[in-house]
């Protein structure tokens, strides 16, 4: 990764351009060679072009071979061209936005220019434009008509006005070496002009410009630049990478400066023709770089997109009224997503277009790409870009996502990569574009294998090389090599690979015969010698990046889990369990064997039940539930492991309405220390019933390796949801804390609302006290509920935002800073308390004063703050000893957080951690001993009482029955204590 970052950094010039040279192609090289021959010009360049075509003949595609032969052997090919064309194994009508006939006409025109293949005037395109078509299409149609008319000896078929328009078009656009940056269009136009004005200055000047564009390999590129498009794509990738972020401001300023008068962007500086693809990429980039700084440009661009949308919700590539395109429509959704509330009807129609465009196998039409994974990435990202309130639409999105995920999993090659099509060999671009989809929607094994494949293909200079996957004119590929680097950067970040490696530290754990374990597994065992290990060993928290397990096992089934448990017991190698890697204290890694159950990620929902593998992630679970019209309170973080969050109780966006995650458990499959597979329920005979009790809120990793969980689901088919945010002035923090805890504890506050108080200060920047949450119901029903909150606070609000949304967005709460989003990895530490009753003014003042201290951290790297998650409602329906989760009568759980990253100065880290210890100590007299087991604090000494309360002795008895030798252990694990006589 560091080598890749350095490789990319040198590609940004002082003005902010990301320039890259387009690779040479046969089509343009052959057309230029034919033009030079007809003009009798540039003999030296003719020799270079001839040598290029001769070198390309070996191994050429059928299309390239036809063009090369036509150019190098015109006499022999003139009579064969039509026969060779008929035998092409490609459909010129596929992936060309409905322009199949025009593409066929252009091919016959090119073959005539190369070898004199006969043309028929009946094949000539009819008159068109200039209104309602692109400048490229205008030149293409005019050129084809003129060439056909002169080839058939009927020049009168073309009007003088058409010839004049072609000359006028080619006389413009002198701001680039090539006309509108396109060698193809320029060459076709010059060949056409040459038929009636061979010595026109446009032809003479064009020949010179095209010769200047010849690449070092003696061929001609398709484009002489794509700098605006590339800069936007690169800028979006750079924003998430600290070492590259300093380049972003000048890149964004460059992009904004080149916005066209119509509000769109062309793909290269100096061009006139704008397009939807470049415009959407530029909008995404400017939104990420600074939505306020570039607001005016984004306003104009939004108007441009709204004006070009089609009545069916689809967006064309070039001009309004043209055929809609899947890629463009997905891009428009992503670009307009930050303003979704302003364009709700338009975006809903666009989502419907994308959904309707999906094939039964989970793929989409590959219009501007030859890679399946490229268009799947764009489409799936678009489907999840905006809030969806309609339950039917949400279910369709969940089902479509599942189909695309299944397609990617099914077509992954043995080497971990993907090809452009399933039968093609693995390549970097196709693999890199598959990774983010799987990383965001839950298949860590596939991601690890793909990362290993990518890293194995890295070049010596830190970059990556791949066959081209962009096409133009469709369906002909063209190559900008930097795209392989950019997509790999995004893929590695999506897979959470660190930007800088850590130094290996020797393990003190006993060595073991890993080859024997590997031989006994159907799944995957990773050791430090394998490339995928470096990504696989990481937790979410960067604090533990120095930990290097001897091996990481990804079991294929429960029998693999038995093999791992038996191996750890007999070999003495320490065993750590992991499902999502979110352990605050780093207890899901260690020096021995990490058993990662994220590979057990099967889902089955129906009939009022959901059966999930222990490794299913929150986002994956909610998508599967939504598709079946079901819901569960399974944590709010889309990447958290289901087993971990549920076994610790499980707070969620629906805590007050539906209770804890563990409250919905019906059965669990678990492998205990003796290697037995057990299925435990509340009504299981003793002691298995006691084990089920302990697993419901007692914390993961204590009693065995849970492999599957069965839940009773909620019926959500008739439910609606809204997310909300209310904020107050910075001076109102104490009043908001006190008022919120009173309001949340009030029995009159409806269970349908679950929310949290939160306040985060980043690098000393003052933050506003805020309440964010989810409501099951309509915005109009929510308003009076929030009015009562405002009354309890007693201070004027600064903002109130209510956004209707679908189930999956409500469940994930990705807009919350404490919601565990899919952003870059950071380091953090946390402490917690249980808020057992509404805070009085003294306690609220102390908490507010602690937050005020963070405002003095100016220039101190990182961030800090606290959040109080709501309890109450359905949580209180069970007594404290009904499950192992003891905090049934509390108002909420407060978590204090400090964040930093791997480059933060150690003095700044110490200051943030000292603040954390200070605020916890300050609040201890007011809140007492208490903490949340899913937010373990390794510095807490009375953790057993804090996490488990009066339930701890019973938990110890269960431990003594199932794990007396403490195979499953970590510093704050339950210790065995046999029951008394």
N, C-alpha and C positions, 0 to 999 in steps of 0.2 A: 504493500500500500504506500509506504513513503516514497518508493521509487516511482510509482505511478503518479503521485501528487507532484513530485519534482518534474516528471516528464511533461505533465500538463501545464505546469506553471510557466514554462518557457514558451508556450504557445500563445500567450496573451501579449499583444504589442502595447506600446505606451498609450495608444488611443483607446484601447479596450477591445479591439478586434480579436476574435479567434479565427485566424486564417488557416486554411488547409488547402492543399492542392488536390483538385479532383483528379482521379485516376484516368488514364487514357482509355479510349474505347475504339472499337473497330469501326462503328458506324460513322463517326465524325472524321476519323482518319481516312477512311475510304472516300468519303465525299470531298474532303479537301484535296486528296491526291487527284481525283477525277477533275476537279475544278482547275487545279494547277496545270494539268495536262492540256485541258481545253484552252487555257489562256497562254500556254507556252511559257509559263513563268516559274521562277524559283526552282531550277533544276536540282540544286543541292537539297532543298526541302523535299522534293519529290523522291529523291533517293532515300532520305531518312524515313519517310512515310512508307515507302515500299518495303524497307527492311523491317519496320515495325509490323506490318501486316504479315510478312513472311514468317516472322517469329511467332506470331499469334495463331497461325494456321494450325499448328500441332496442338491438339487438345481443345480446339475451339468448339463452342456450342454450335448447334445446327444453324442457328440464325447467323452467328458471326462467320461460320464457314461459308455460307451462301454469299454474304457480302464480300468477304475476302476474295473468293473465287471470281465473283462478278467484276471486281475492281482489277485484279491482277491478270485475268484472262477474259477480257471483254468479248473478244471474237468468239471464243468457244462457249461462252455462257449466254450469249444473247438469245439463243433459241431454247436453252434449257431452264432459264430462270423461272418460268411459270410452272414447269414440272417440279422443280426443286421447292418452290414456294408451296405448292399443293401438298407436299409431303412433310411440311413442318409439323412437329409434334406439339405445337402451341396453339392456343385459341386466341386470336387477336381480339376477340370480343370479350375476353375474360379479364376482369380487373382493369378495365379502361373506361369506366364511368359511362358505359353505353355508347362509346365512340368506336365500336368495332369496325364499322365500314370505313370510317375515315382513316383508321390505322392501316387497314388493308390497302386503301388507295395510296397512303403515304409510302408503304413498302414497295408497291409497284412503281411508284414515282422514283424512289431511290434506286431501284434496280435499273430503271431506264437510264438514269443519270450515270450509273456506274458502267453499264455494259450495252446500253442501247436496246434493252428488252422492249418488245413492242407494247404500246399503249393503245387503248381504244377510247374514243371520245365519250362513249356511253358510260365509261367508268369515272369520268371526271366529276368531282364534287360540284354541286350547284353553287350559285353565288351566295355569299354570306357576309354578314357584318356591315359596318364595324360595330353596330350596337349589339349588346348582349353576348359578345364573345370576347375572349382574351386577345391581347396583342399577339400572343403566340399562335392561337388558332387562326387569327386573321391572316398572319403571314403564311401559315401552313396551307390554308385553303386557297389563298391567292396564288401561291407558288405552284400548287398541284394543278390548278386550273390553267395557268399559263403554260406550264411544261406539257400538259396533255394537249392543249390546243395547238402548240407548235409541233409537237411530235406527230400529231395526226394531220398536219398540213392545213389546219383550219384556224389560223390565228384570230380570225374574226369572231370566234366563239367567246373571246375575252374582250371586254370593253377597254377603251383607252383610260377610262376612269379607274378601272381596277389596276392597270399597270401603273398609273400615276400614284395610286394609294400605296402600292407596294414600295415604290421608290421613296415616297414620303415617309413611310414607316421605317425603312432601313436607314434613312438619313437622320433619324432621331437617335437618342440613346447613346450619345458619344461620351458619356461619363464613365463608360467601362471599355475595356479592350474589345470585348465582344458585345454585339447587340443584345441588350437585355440579358447579358451574362450567358446566353445560350449559343453554343457552337452549332448545335443541330439546326435550330431555326434560322440562324444567320446563314449557314451554308445552303439550306434549301432556298432561301430568298435570293441569294447571290446567283445560284444556278438558274433560277427563274429569270432574273433581270438579264443575265447574260444571253438569254435566247433572243432578246430584242434590243439590248443595248450593251454589247460585250465590253465596250471601252468606257462605259459610264464611270465617273469617279467613285460612285458607291461600290462598284465591283473592284476597282483598283485598290481603293482604301481597305475594303473588306479582306482582300487577299493578304495584304500586309498585316492587318490585325490578326488574322487567323494564324499566319506563320509565326507571329510573336507569341501566340498562345500554345505552341507546340511544347509538350513536356520534355523532360530530360530523357525519357525512354523512347523519344521520337514519335510518340503518338499524340493525338488531339483529345483533350478532355471534353466531356459533355458540357460542363459549366466552367466559366473562368472564376467564379466565386459563388459562395453560399454563405457569406460572412455574417449577415444578420441572423439568419436561421441558426447557424452554428454558435454564434455568440449567445443567443437566447438559451439554447439547449445546454451549452456549457455553463452559463451563469446559474441556471437552475440547479445543476449538479454541484457547482462550487459553493452555493449558499450553505450547504450542510457540512462542509469540510473546513475546519478552522484554518489550516495552512493556506487554503485557496480563497477564503472569504475576503481578504484585503483587495483582491482583484475585482470583486463584484461591483462596487460603486462606479468605477469608470466604465465597466462593461454595460451596466444599466443606463448610464448617461448616454453612451453611444447609441444604444438601442432606441432610447426615447427620442434622441435627436433626429433619427432617420424615419420617424413616423410620417407616412404619406398624407397628403391633404384629405384623402377620403377616410382617414382614421385607421387604415390598415397598414401593414408593412409588406414590402417586397422581400424576397429571400436574400437579396444582395444590395449593398449600397450602390447608388447610382442608377437603379432600375426605376421603371415607372409602374409596372404591373404588380399590384398587391395580390396576396392570396390568404386564404383562411388558415392554412397550416402555419405559416410564419407568424401571422397575427396572433393566433392562440398561444404559440410558444412564447412570443414576446410578452403577451399579457401575463402568462403564468410567471415568467421571470420577474417582471416589474412588480407584480403583487408580492412576490417573495422578497424582492430587494427593498421595497419601500412603498407600500400602498398610498401613503399620504404624500410622499415626495412626488410620485408619478400619477397623482389622482387625475389631473387633466388629460394626460395621455390615455389613461385607462378609461375615462369617460368617453373619449372620442372612439376608442377601439370598441367599447361595448356597443355604441351606436352603429358602428360599421358591421359588427356581427349580427345584431338584431335586424339590420336591413338586408342581410344576405341570406337569412334563414328561409328554408322552403316551407310550404304549407303542411308538409307531412312531418315536420320536426327535424328533417335532415338538413345538413349544411353542405353546399358544394365546395369545390376547391377554389374556384376562381371568381365566378360572377353569379349574381342573383339569377335564378331561373335555370341554372345548369343542373345536371343530374346530381342528387345528393350522394355523399360519400361517408362511409362508416368512420374512417380515420378522422375526417374533418369534423364530424358531428361529435365524436368523443372529445376531440380537442376543444371544441367550443364549450362543451359542458365543463371541462376542467378550467377553462379561462374565465367563464362567467360564474363559477361556483362561489367565489367570495361575495358575489352580489346576488345570491340565489333568491333572496326575498324580492328583489326588483324584477326578476325574470322568471317567476315561478311557472307560469303557463308555458313559456317557451322551453324551459329546461325539462319540464315534465314530458312535453312532446318529443324532445330530443332523446330523453331516456327511453321512451317507448320505441323510437326509431332504432336505437342501439339494440334493445332487447329483441326486436323483430328481425334484426339483421343476423342474429346468432344462428348458426347451423346446429343441427341436432347433436353433432359430436363435440360441441363446445367451441368450435372455431368461428371465425368471421372471414368475410371476403378480404383478400390481401390485395388492396388496390394500389397503394403507394409503397408497398414492401413485398418482398418474396418470403418473409419469415412469419410463420404462424405465431410464434411467441410475441413478436413485435406488436401485432394488432390485438392480441389477447391482453397484453399489458395495458395498452391505451384504452381498450374498451372496459376492462374490469376496473381500472382506476376511475374512469368516468362514472361507472355505475355506483361507485361509493363516494362520489365527490360532494353530493348535496343532500340535505335532509329530505326524507320522503315521508309523507304523512299517511298516504293511502296504503292500507294493509295489503291489498291485492298487488299493488306495484312493488311493495317491499318483498313480498313472497316471490314474485317473478325475478327480482334482482338476486335474491338469495339462491334461487334455483339456477339462474344463469351463471352465477359465480361458481357454484358447485360443478356445473358441467365443464367450465373452462379449467378449473383446478384438476378435475379428473382427467381431462385431455392432456394436461401438462405432465401429470404423474404417469400416465399411461405411455407417453411418448418419450420419457427421459431415457437416454441411452445408458448402457452399462458403464461407460466412463464418467457418468454424472452429467453429461451435457445434452444439448439439444441441437438438431440440425434445422435448416430452414423449413424442411418438411420431414415427417417422421423417418423416411428412408434415407435422408441425407446425413452425411457425417457431422459430428458435433462441431460447432464453431462458436467463437467467442461472442459475437453479437446475439445470436439466437439464445445462447445460454444466459448471457447477462440480462436479457430482457425477460426471461422466464423467472429469474430469481426473485425480483421484487413482488411478483404476484404470489408466489408460494410463501415468501417471508411474511407478507402482510396477512395472509389468510390461512396460514397454519400447516406447513409440512416441513419440519426442521430436518428430517433425514434427507429429503430431496434437496433442500437448501445446502446442507453440508456437503453432499456429493457434488453439487454444482459448483460450489466455491472451490472445492478441491480440483475440479476440472479446469476452472478459470485460472487458478494460480499456477497450474501445471503448464498453461499456455502463455505465460508472461514472457515477453521478449527480454533480451539482455539489457536494453536501454530503459526498462521499466514500463514500456507501453505494451499494447496488445494488437494483434493482427487478425483480421477476419475477412472472409469474402463479403462483398457488398450486399446490403439488403434493401437499399433504396432503389426505386425504379423511376425512370423518366427518359424520354416519353414512355409511358406505360405500354408494355411490361418489361422494358429493357433496364437491367441493373446499372447503377453508377456508384462510384466509390469515393467517399471521403474518409480516409483512414482514421481520423481523430475520433470518429463516432464509436469505434470499438473501445477506445480509452474512456470516453465519457460514460457510456453505458456500463462498463465494468466498474467504474468508480461508484455509480449509483447502486449497482448490484451489491458490491461489497459493503456499502453503507447500509443498505436495506437488510443485509445479513448480519449487521452489527459487528463487522470486522474492525478492530481498532486501527487508527491511522498510524500508530507507531507500535512496534513490537515490544515485548517485555523480555527481560533477560531471564533465561531459564534458571531456576533455583533447584538444587538437589532435593529430592524427596527423602524424608526420613521414614517413610512407610516401608514395610517389608516388601521385598521383591517377590514376584509370583510368576508362574508359568502362563503367560498371557496367550501363548499359542494354543495351549490346551483349552482355555476358555473360548477362544475364538472358534476353535474347531467344533465346540459343542453348541454354538449359537446359529440360529437361522438369520438373525439380525446382523447388525454391524458393530464391530469393536474397533475403536480408534485409539491409536497410541501415538506418542510424540513424533514418530518418524513419518507420519502421514500428513499430507498437506491440509486436509480438512480438520485436523486436530486443533489448530490454532484458533479457528473460529468456533469450533464446537466446545472448547473448554471454558469459554467466557460466560459469565453471568450478566445480567442487566447492569449491575453496579460495577463501575470501573475500579472500585476500591480493592477488588479481589482479583485483579488481572494478573497478579504475581503467582497465584495458585496454579500449580501444574499437576493435575492428576496423572497417575501412571497409565490410566486407561479410562475411556468413556464408552459405555455400552448402550446401544440403542436396540432394545429387544424387539423382535418381530411379533412375539405373542407372550402369553403368560408363562409358557414353558421356558422361554428364554430368561424370564425374570427368575424363575426357580433356579435355573442354572447359575445365574449371577449371585443369588443369595447363598446357594450352597458353596460356590467358589469362595466367596468372601468369608464364610464361616470356617471352612476347612483350611484356607490359606492364611488367615489372620490379617488379610489386607483390609484396611478401613473402608467402609462402605458409606457412600453419601447418595441420597435420593434426590432426584430433580425432575420436575415436570415442566416448569416454565422458566426457572432460573431467576426468580424475583426475590429470593430470600434477602431480607434487609441486612442480616448479619453474615451473609455468605455461607450459610450452613448447607447449601445445596451443592457445594463442591468440597474437595479435600485432596489429600495427598495420595489416596489409594485408588479405588474404583468408584467412578460416578455412574450410577444407574439412572439413565435419562429416559423416562417413560414417555417423552414427547412423541416417540414413534408409535405409541399405542393411541392412535388418534381417530379411531372409527366413531361414527355417529349413527344413531338410529332413533328417530322420533316418530311417535304415532300412538294412538289409542290412549292418550293421557299420560304417557310415559316417555322418558328419554333415557337411552343407554349410551353413555359416553366412555370412550377410552380415557385413561388417566391423563394422557398427554394432550387431549384436546385443549386448544386455547380458547379464551373467552370469546374472541371475535368469531372463530369458527363455530363455536357452540351456538351463539346467537343467530348466526345465519341459518344453521340447520333448523333451529327452533322456529324462526320466522317463516321459513319455507313450509312448515307444517302447521302454521297458525298456533304455535305454542310459545310459552315464555317461561323463564326461570330467573331468579335473582342470583346470577353467577358471577359476581364481581363486575367491576366497571372497566377494567383494563383489557383491551383487545388481545394483548400478547401474554397475559398471565395464564399459567397452567391451571386447569380445572381442579385437579386433585389438591394442589396446595391451597388454593383459595377456599375450597369447600371444607377441607379437614380442619381449617382454623376458624370456622364459623361462616365467613363469607358475607362481607358487606357489599352492597350493590346500589344501583340506581332505583331499586324497588324494595329496599329493606323494610320500610315502614308498611308498605302495602302487602308484601308477600313473605316477610320474615327473612331469615338467614338462608344462605344456600344449603347449609346442612339440615335445615328444617324440612327440606323437600326430599331428602334421601330416603329411599326404600330398601336398597340393598347395595352392598359393596363386595367386590372381589378383591382379595388381599392374599399376598404370599407372606407368611409369617417366618420367623427366624429359623424354624425347623424345616423350611422348604415346602411346607404344605400349602396347597391352594384352598382357601376357605371362601365361602359365600355367606356373609353375615347380614342379618336383618334385626330389627328391633325385637321381633318375636322369636328369634333363634334361641334354642336351649342354652342354658348357662354352660360354659362361660362365653360362648360366641355372642350372646345378646349383650353382655357387658362390653365386649370388644366393639360392637356396633355403637354402643353409647359413647365410648371413649373416642371413637373416630369422629363423632359428630361434634366438632368444635374443640377437640383437645389438641389440635395441631398436627401437621404432617410429619412423617419421618420417625415417629415414636414406636409404633407397634408392628410395622411391616411395610411392604411395598404394595400400595393399593394400585390395582391395574384396571379396574372398571367401576363405574358408578351408575346406579339406576335411580332416576328422579321421578317424582310425580310432578307433572307440568301444570301450568296455568293455561287456560283457554284465552287467547288474546284476539280472536278473530273479530270481535266487535269493539275493540279498545282503540282509543286514540291517545296520542302523547304530545307533550310539549316540553321543551327545554327552556329554562329561564335563568336570568342573571339580574340581580339587583345590587347596586353599589351605593355607597354613601361617602361623604367627604372623609379625608384622612383623619380629621379631628374627631370623628364620630366612632372610632374603633371600639372603645369600651362600651358605648351605648349599644352598638350593633351586637357585640358578643353577649352582653347581658340580655338584650331583648330577644335575640335569636334563641338562646337556650330556654328562656321562659316560653316563647311561642312554640318551640318544638315539643316542650314537655306538656303543653296545654292539651287536655283530651279533646278540645274542640277543633284542634288542627287536624284536618282530614288525613287519613292514612295514605291517600293517593299521592301525597307530596312527600318526596324524599330529597333532602338537600344538605348542604354543608356550608358552614362559614369558612372562608379562606382568605388569606392575605399573604402575598409573596413579594419580597423586595429583592430586585436583581441589581447587584453591584451598587447598593445604596440608594437606588432610585425609589422615592416614596411610592407606596402602593395604596390603593383604596380598599377599605373593608368591603367584602363582597359575599353575597350568598348566591350560590348556583345550585341548580337541582333539576329534577325531573318530575313531571306531573302526569298522572294517568287521567286524561280528560281533555277538555277543550281549553283554548286560551281564555275564552269568556268565563269559564268556570274557575279558572286559576286566578283571575284578577282580584276578586274579593278575598281570596286566601292570602295573597301578597299584600293587600291593603291592611289586613290584620297584622301581618308581620311588620309593616311600616309603622303601624300604630304602637306595637310593642317596643320598637326601637326608639320612637319618639324624635327622630331627626329626619330632615328632608332628604330624599333620595337624590343622587346625582344621575342615576340611569336605571332604567328598567327595560329589559329586553325579553320578549317571549317569542319562541320560534317553534311552530308545529314541526313534528318530526316523526319518522317511522320507528318501529320497535328497536331495530339494530342500532340506530344512532342514539336513541334514548338509553339503551342498555350499556353502550360503550362509553358514553360521556367523554368523547375524545377531546372536547374543548376545555376540559378542566385541567389545570396544571398538575393536579394530583392524580389525574386519571390514567397515568401510565400510557402515554401515547406512543406512536411508532417513530418518534424522533431519534436523534443521535444519542448514543450512550453517554452517561455522565456518572460521576462518583457522588455518593450521597451517604449521609448518616441520619438516623432518626431516633426519636424517643416518643413515648406515648403515655397518656393517662386516660382513665375512664371518668367521664363527667357524669356523676351519679345524680345530680340535682341541678336546677338552674343556678348559674353563677350569680353571686351577689356582687354589689358594686365594687367592693374591695378586690375580689378575685379578678373581675373583669378589668379593673384598672391596672392590676399587675400584669395581666396578659397583654394589654394594649401597650404598656410601657416597654415590655420586652420586644414587641414588634417595632416600637419607635426606635429602639437601639439600632435596629438594622439600617435605619436611614442614615446613620453616621458611617456606614461601611462604604463610603464613596471611594472608588478606586480599588476596592477589595474584590478580587475575582470570585465568581460564583453567585449564589443566591440563597435565600433563607426565608422561612415563614412557617405558618402553621395552618392546619385545617381541622375543623371539627365535623366529623361525619355523624349524621343523625342515626340514633337508635329510636326505640319506642314503637308504637303501633303494633304490628303483628309480632315483633320480637318479644314484646311483653306478654304475649298470650300464653307462653310456656313458663313454668317456674324455673329458677336458676339451676336446679338439679335435674331437670328433664333431659338435658344433654350435657356434654362436657363444657359447653360455652356458658360461663357463669354470669355474664353481665346483662341479664335479662331486664332488669328494672332501671337501667341507666338512660340518661338523656342522649349521650353521644360518646364518641371516641375522638380524643384530640391527638393529633400527630404533629410533632415539631420536626421540621426538616432543615437540613443544610445541604446544599448542592455545590459541587465544583467539578472540575475536569482534570484530566491527567497533566495539563500544563500549568495548572494554578500554582502560584508560589506557596510553599509549605507554610510560611507565616500566615498567609491568608486562610489556608485550610485550618490551621490551629485556632485562628480567631473565630472562624465560623463554628467549629466544634465546641469551643469554650462558650459561645453564645447558647448553643444547644444544651450543654450541661447546666448553664446558669438558669435558663428559663424553666427547665424541668425541676431544678431544685427549688426555684421560687414558687412554683405552683404546687409542689408536693404537700405543704401544709393545708392547702385549700382543697385539693383533689384526692389526697390520700394515696394509698398503695393500689395500683391498678395499671394494667397495660393490655395491649392487644397482641395476641400470640402471632398473628400474621404480620406484625411489625416489630419483630424481635429486636431488642436492644442488648448487645453483648456486654454493655457496661452495667446492666441492671443486676443488682445482687439478690434482691428478694423476688426474683422473676417467677418462682413457682406460685407464690401468693398472688402476685400482680396479674399473671396470665390466667390462672386456673382457680383462684379463690378456694372456697370450701370443697371444690370437686377434686382437688389434687390427690388426697389420700386414696380415693376410689380409683383414680387413674393409675396410681402406683401399684395397686393390687392387680389391675389388668396387665400392667407391664410385667409384673412378676410371673404371671401365668404364661404369657406369650413370648417374652424376650428376657428371661432372667439373666442371661449372660451379656445383655446390652450390645447385641450385634448392631442394632439400629440406635446410634448414639451421636450426640453433638453436644457442645457445651451447655445448652439449655434444654436438653432432652429430658423427658420424664424418667426418673430413676425407679427401679423396682423396689417394692416393699410388700412382702407377702401379707395377706390378711391375717388377722389374729385368730386364735382358736375360737 
